[in-house]
Amino acid sequence: MFQPVTWVTVGRWRVVRTRLSSLLFVALLAGLLVPGAATASTRVQGIDTAKYQHDGGRAIDWNAVRRSGQQFAFIKATGHADKQDPWFGRDWAAAGRAGLIRGAYHYADPSRSAVAQADAIVHAVGTTREANDLGIVLDLESTGGLSPAGLAAWAHGFLDRVESRTGRLPILYTYVSFWSGPMRNNRSFGAYPLWLARYGPQPAPLAGWDRWTFWQHTSSARVPGIVGAVDHDVMCCSTGTLAALADGRSRPITKLWHELGGASGTLGLPTGPEQPVAGGWGQAFERGFIATTTAHGTWAVLSPIWERYRTVSGPMGVPVAAASEPVHGVVLQQFTGGVIVWSKVTGAQPVRGVMLARWRKDGGLRSQEGLPTGPRAGVAQQFLGGGLYATSTGVHLVPGAIRDRYEQLGGPSSVLGLPAKEARTVGSGRLVQFDVGALLELKVAGQTVVV
């Protein structure tokens, strides 16, 4: 892989690159660092290789590569009439044994069948569902004589085929001038993690993406264990995201992630590997969470409910449905352990257990209580229309202005104690009886008074 000056010269530069590598290395030693390299050096490090890293038939010492600080490696598997790279099998196995997270790439030939090429790399690599395997990479830097629309259709055909056979979201490799030129800045690929080549300052994301996930920033790196120059890459994010992208245990999670826009979508990138949840698996993303269980299916928890879900004290369980469509500005999502209700006025608030049972009995969002304004605190949970209080005789509602006065007096810690009965009508007002005493709500001269 190499980013040339113009997109039509990619193949020709592969040989030239090898000849120039020694000169470039001298320049690096002299302090003429590639622009952007300092920034790259602070990120998660990796390399990508092909037969060109085996000059004279020399093997790569993958253990030395790993000891040098490299954490991932992309290895060419197939390309050019679907022929397998002669070193792929040995490098793939050795990189895995050395503890590197590994990905396999196919050098695209859009003049031939996308499906056949997808099948060829899957045959060579497998489903990439083993631990530490990244999704298969499409290396797209040749047009095959296709128009921009035809080239985009070809790429989608390849990526769709790989995803259908592996259950993994593939990765797309390309470079800036190819995307702005032959691809005409196509915006329909943002779901796929982007591996972007640019040998210079840190690049901006391409059209259709909100970021690059991997950046190939030079072709002239020197890495212990490899004779000669090698392409060097960095990640956008943390080692947690790298591990997450190499964890393809659950097809349903990947499928829903893709449906929600994948790498540049609603959820963003995963922040860690899949983890066990009750009855299934769950995975955290930058802006949400997906859980898949046999009993309840596969659902996402999205912002702003996600922010509350991950901080709730005590288990909320897994989602059992998608969040509701907004109704009068209110969104609700159900979980095995309760519900979270969001509105602009109240934020996202959980309702669980006996409070949830009483709230639902009263009508939920249509009840006198209305929207929750906070989580349960001790024996009480507050709502816009009153407070629910758990007592030895059940959960009682203290409504409106009586609740406000009760809390001013100290609530359950006051001399009144806990509510003993439900509010009842007394003349034109309402009365709530407590363990010790009562509070009466009256209308006086058009004003609400509680005594």
Secondary structure as GFF3:
##gff-version 3
##sequence-region A 1 451
A	DSSP	three_ten_helix	7	9	.	.	.	ID=ss1
A	DSSP	alpha_helix	10	29	.	.	.	ID=ss2
A	DSSP	alpha_helix	37	41	.	.	.	ID=ss3
A	DSSP	beta_strand	45	49	.	.	.	ID=ss4
A	DSSP	three_ten_helix	51	57	.	.	.	ID=ss5
A	DSSP	alpha_helix	62	67	.	.	.	ID=ss6
A	DSSP	beta_strand	72	79	.	.	.	ID=ss7
A	DSSP	beta_strand	83	84	.	.	.	ID=ss8
A	DSSP	alpha_helix	88	97	.	.	.	ID=ss9
A	DSSP	beta_strand	101	107	.	.	.	ID=ss10
A	DSSP	alpha_helix	114	125	.	.	.	ID=ss11
A	DSSP	beta_strand	137	139	.	.	.	ID=ss12
A	DSSP	alpha_helix	148	166	.	.	.	ID=ss13
A	DSSP	beta_strand	171	175	.	.	.	ID=ss14
A	DSSP	alpha_helix	176	180	.	.	.	ID=ss15
A	DSSP	beta_strand	194	197	.	.	.	ID=ss16
A	DSSP	beta_strand	214	221	.	.	.	ID=ss17
A	DSSP	beta_strand	230	235	.	.	.	ID=ss18
A	DSSP	alpha_helix	239	245	.	.	.	ID=ss19
A	DSSP	alpha_helix	251	259	.	.	.	ID=ss20
A	DSSP	three_ten_helix	262	264	.	.	.	ID=ss21
A	DSSP	beta_strand	275	277	.	.	.	ID=ss22
A	DSSP	beta_strand	280	285	.	.	.	ID=ss23
A	DSSP	beta_strand	288	293	.	.	.	ID=ss24
A	DSSP	beta_strand	297	302	.	.	.	ID=ss25
A	DSSP	alpha_helix	305	309	.	.	.	ID=ss26
A	DSSP	beta_strand	330	335	.	.	.	ID=ss27
A	DSSP	beta_strand	338	343	.	.	.	ID=ss28
A	DSSP	beta_strand	347	351	.	.	.	ID=ss29
A	DSSP	alpha_helix	353	362	.	.	.	ID=ss30
A	DSSP	three_ten_helix	364	366	.	.	.	ID=ss31
A	DSSP	beta_strand	380	383	.	.	.	ID=ss32
A	DSSP	beta_strand	386	391	.	.	.	ID=ss33
A	DSSP	beta_strand	394	399	.	.	.	ID=ss34
A	DSSP	alpha_helix	400	408	.	.	.	ID=ss35
A	DSSP	three_ten_helix	411	413	.	.	.	ID=ss36
A	DSSP	beta_strand	424	426	.	.	.	ID=ss37
A	DSSP	beta_strand	429	433	.	.	.	ID=ss38
A	DSSP	beta_strand	438	444	.	.	.	ID=ss39
A	DSSP	beta_strand	447	450	.	.	.	ID=ss40
###
